[in-house]
Amino acid sequence: MKYLPLVWAALRRKPTRTLLTCLSIVTAFFLFGTLEGINVGIDNVVKLTSVSHLIVQSRVNQGAAMPLAHKTQIESVPGVTAVAPFTIVIGTYKLPSNPMIIIGTDFDAMLKISTDLMVAPEQAAAMRRTRNGVVVGVTTMQQYGWKVGDRIPLRGIGPKADGSNDWQFDIVGTYTLQQPDWATRVFANYDFVNEALGTGKNQSVLFYVGISDPAKSAAISQAIDDRFANSPDQTNTANEKDSVETTLGQIGNYNLLITGVCGAVLFTLLFLTANTIAQSVRERTAELAVLKTLGFTDAAVQWLVLAEAFTLAMVAAALGVALASWVLPWITSGPRLSAQGIGAMHVPNLVYAAAAVLALLLALISGVLPAVRARRLNIVAALSGR
Amino acid sequence: MAAVVSLQNVVKSYTRGRQRVEVLHSLNLEVQSGEFLGLMGPSGSGKTTLLNLIGGLDKPDEGQITVAGERLDQLSGSQMAAWRARHVGFVFQFYNLLPVLSAERNVEVPLLLTKLSRAQRKANVAAALALVGLSDRASHKPTELSGGQQQRVAIARALIADPTLLVCDEPTGDLDRESAEEILQLLTILNQKQGKTIIMVTHDPRAAAYATRLLHMDKGTLARDETRTAA
């Protein structure tokens, strides 16, 4: 610790250069933390999906509405245990900066299909009794400071059947999941939403389907799609896991992409940091010689240079990852993701550990040559400018 | 008085390009404890080489060098570094202070190698800066000090570990006459009142006049040795 002033002094010698290098490392580790956080978050999405739920969407266009009449036909397919339609109200809560998506569904069917959805039985019963009732995920409840019994006013973006844009929902319950962060949806009763809608009545943007045997998910999916093969509203059915993986597959190999970007950024950074440290050591040849003159051993001077690289890399990496851990939940907690049951993503602990190891490696690799140069520095030659 | 520096048949050469140049030829010298020795001579006569050998910055090719009771020619690099920290204070022509550190931090640097606590180091630094008359400039950086003040900080740094020997290479070479006088008077006080042994290389006869013994070097040998009364 007592040598810290010497390390800081070396870094302060050219503050602009140090700051710029520091910012580069901060940016690189911010990218690393954010991208790896997203990477792990996406993996979590896949992990949380199930092969025992099917998702029926329009074959023409994902998200395009299908007739509600499909529900009865899907229910009649052997192996199907429950069907929940989804209709959506998009609006804002109190302020335009609080966008919100309400999902109108058959909540009893949802409970049958999604066994991981945990709701108190009396709250599920209250949902049945209350036409404008909503069951809200615990994360959203916390986000807005809501409690059961509150009334939520919502300003819809489209007019209702009565010409107004104002919706009112009563919170009758709250649900949680094994991963509570991801309990973000707001479920309303399909009938209530459907009756009030100005346009798009008796439609569903998707059907959530429970099946009796996950091993038969492919056959049941095919059977559902066959039912609508001659319909103007053809369907595309897949189990939830396949559906998510197909969607992600359209992005490409995101894992490789993210790892590649991080690798390229860190590799470039290595040269930048190495150059900064090397330049700093070259400029301080006489100063390092003076330290040796005063009694610092060759090894001590070498460690001072390495400590300089280590301090720069560790401080900047810590700042970068801290920034990522602050920004990532913020940028991944939008209403569109919430409506899909995707909670805010966080920088996983493993990434903090990996960042520490990477920063250490960065310091070692970038600092080792300048440190060896400092160690080998000949006092007499350095002081005489040779 | 005991000899604090003893050189016997010391030979030192350097390689310049493909040529090997012998800078010191079988040199013998003894410096007694408490002496203020001035080293004079033309450029290339071997003054700085001799100073580097006595200060433990370099090793001889041949011969024995004993300083403060230690055979320097037999020490390893790390032993030599530890020995320098304990026994020698260096004062350079261009001060060689660390530019981003304040005066007190510069003076503290040699003490970082000791086991003294932060409080003890601070107390010692304050005493050293008071000795060179720079207590009020403790927090100033070298660029905020005049040449004479910077050299006084360098002297405080050289003294801070209470070394056996002060080695000064042209300590007034970069100073105006008034500042040079102040530095030389300070060195004289350190020599006379604190008994510090000082070896000073100089080209300046006025600076040399402060020495109690003057050695003239020429072509790697001691040409003349005169003991004198200090100015």
Boltz contact constraints between the chains, C-beta under 6 A:
constraints:
  - contact:
      token1: [A, 2]
      token2: [B, 112]
      max_distance: 6.0
  - contact:
      token1: [A, 5]
      token2: [B, 105]
      max_distance: 6.0
  - contact:
      token1: [A, 9]
      token2: [B, 100]
      max_distance: 6.0
  - contact:
      token1: [A, 9]
      token2: [B, 101]
      max_distance: 6.0
  - contact:
      token1: [A, 12]
      token2: [B, 100]
      max_distance: 6.0
  - contact:
      token1: [A, 13]
      token2: [B, 100]
      max_distance: 6.0
  - contact:
      token1: [A, 287]
      token2: [B, 98]
      max_distance: 6.0
  - contact:
      token1: [A, 290]
      token2: [B, 96]
      max_distance: 6.0
  - contact:
      token1: [A, 293]
      token2: [B, 90]
      max_distance: 6.0
  - contact:
      token1: [A, 294]
      token2: [B, 109]
      max_distance: 6.0
  - contact:
      token1: [A, 294]
      token2: [B, 110]
      max_distance: 6.0
  - contact:
      token1: [A, 295]
      token2: [B, 81]
      max_distance: 6.0
  - contact:
      token1: [A, 295]
      token2: [B, 84]
      max_distance: 6.0
  - contact:
      token1: [A, 295]
      token2: [B, 85]
      max_distance: 6.0
  - contact:
      token1: [A, 295]
      token2: [B, 113]
      max_distance: 6.0
  - contact:
      token1: [A, 297]
      token2: [B, 78]
      max_distance: 6.0
  - contact:
      token1: [A, 297]
      token2: [B, 81]
      max_distance: 6.0
  - contact:
      token1: [A, 298]
      token2: [B, 77]
      max_distance: 6.0
  - contact:
      token1: [A, 379]
      token2: [B, 57]
      max_distance: 6.0
  - contact:
      token1: [A, 380]
      token2: [B, 52]
      max_distance: 6.0
  - contact:
      token1: [A, 380]
      token2: [B, 57]
      max_distance: 6.0
  - contact:
      token1: [A, 380]
      token2: [B, 58]
      max_distance: 6.0
